[in-house]
Amino acid sequence: MPAIHYQVSSLSFQKAVHALSLCFSALWFITFSHSSTAAPGLNYAVQNAQGETVNLSEFAGKVVYVDFWSSWCGPCRKSFPWMNDMHAKYAAKGLAVVAINLDVEPELAAQFLTKLPANFPVRYNPEGDVAKSFELQGMPSSFLFNRQGELVQKHVGFYDDKKALYEQEIQQLLVE
């Protein structure tokens, strides 16, 4: 059987090596460029209703639903009754619902909570540094952590037609 020989010019070989090098560089960038920002966790300092500094790690060992909200947020008005329901149904099974308010003016949060009381812990981050660490994309934004403190779900906004899905995610983590 005759041998087949390919003639490759040194110029086309250099182009091929360069293209391959670019592909590997792009692959490296995609793989490692986002690793410098770790996934959000529960080791953040926030304020309680008395203005004292507390840490979200106080909820360690529980399934934690962290919700960032503000008084001007329309969908937040829908999420609070649902979060109250989740707290009532699952707190005894290990769920901690924590709402973190981002209003700079504490009076605005107080007015909101007068109309829509929270039966779960509310924390405050008027500086917004914790919210920035979580890289919020909209309001409300919620983050669901397993009992090991690992982020397993995140949602932007609150949608009535997704309530069953949100609850199912919580239920799955509670049985793990």
N, C-alpha and C positions, 0 to 999 in steps of 0.2 A: 504494500500500500504506500503510495507516494506521500511524503511529508509535506505538510502545508506550512509555508513560511509567511509570516506577516512582516511587512516592512513598516517600521514605526520611525517617523522622523523624530529627531531630538526635540524639535519645537512642539510637536503634538504630545510627546511624552511629558514635557515640562508642564504643558497646559493641564494634562490629566492629573499629574501630581498636585498641581496648584488647586485644581477643583476638588480633589480628594481632601486636601488639607483644609480647604474652606468648609467642606461638609463636616469634618471632624471637629473643627472649631465651633461651628454652629451647634452641633450635637452637644459638645461640652457646655456651651453657654446655656442651652435649654435645660440641660440636666442640673447644672450647678449654680446658675445665676440666682435662683430663688431660694437657695438653701441658706443664704445669709440671714434671711428673715424667718425666724422660727414661727411655727403655728402659735396662735394665741394660747395662753394657758390661764391658770387661776392665781398666779402669783403677782397680783397687782394691788397697789394701795388705792383705796377709795375712801369716801367719807360716809359715816352713818348719819341718821337724822339729827343727831346731837352735834354734828360737825367733827366728831372724833375720827381719826384715821384708823381704818380697819383694813384687813386684807381679804381678798376673795378666797384665799386658801382656807379660810374658816369653814368653807363648804367641802373641803377635801373628803374623799371617801363616799361622796354622794353623786348621783347623776345630777348635773347642774345645767339649768336652762338660764343663760345670761341674756338679758334683753336690754339693749340700749334704746332710750326713748327721750323725748323732749315734749314740753307742754304744747308746742305749736303743731305737733305731728298728728294729722288726722287718723291714719291707720292705727296709731298707738291707742286711740280711744276704743278701737275694736279689740285690740289685743289684751287689754287689761282684764276685762271680764273672763276671757278665755284662760289667761294665766291664773286668775283666781280659781277657776274650775280645776285646772291641772294641779294647783297646789292642794286644793281640798281633796282631790281624788288620790294623789300619789305621794304626798309628803310623808305619810307613815311608811311608805314602801321605799323611801330613800331619795325622793326628788327634792331638790332645792331650786326654787324659782327665785331669781335675783334680777331686779330691774335697776339699771344704772341710768340715772337722770343726767342729762348734759346741759341743762339750763344754767346760764351764768347767774341769773337772778333766782334765788331760792324761793321767792314768793310765787313765781310762776309755777314751779313744781308743786308747791303747797296748794295752790288754787286748783290745779289739775287733780290732785289726789283728794281734794274735798268732793269733787264731782264723781271721781272714779277711784274709790279707795282701793288700796292694795292690801291683800291679806297675806302677803309674802314680804320678804325683806326688800327694802328699797335702799339703794346706795347712790352716792352723788359723786360726779366727776366734772365739776364746772370748768376745770382747766382743759379738759378734753384730751389729756395725754393718754389715758387708757383707751379711749375710743380711737385715737390715732394709731396706737399699737395694734388694735384689732382691724385696722384698715377698713372702716365702715364705708359701705357703698351707698347707703340710703338709710332712711328711718321708717319704722324701727328696724334694727338689725338684731338677729338672735343667733346665739351660739350654744350648741349642745355638747356638753362634755360627759364622758363616761366616768365611772367610779375611779378610774386611774388618773383622771385629770387630763385626758387626751381629747382634743377637739375632734368630734365625729360628724357634726352637721353644722351648717350655717345657712341662714335665710335672710334675705333682704326683703323688707316689707312684711305685711301681714295680710293674708288673704283668707276670707271666710271659706272658700271652696277647698282650701288646703288644711283646714283644722284637723281633719281625720288623719292626714299624713303626718302632721306635726305630732299628734298624740301617739300615733303608731311608732314613731321614732323614739319617743320617750319610753313607751311600754317595752320595746325591744331591749333598751339599755337597762331597764329595771330588772329584767329577768336574767341578765348576764352575770 
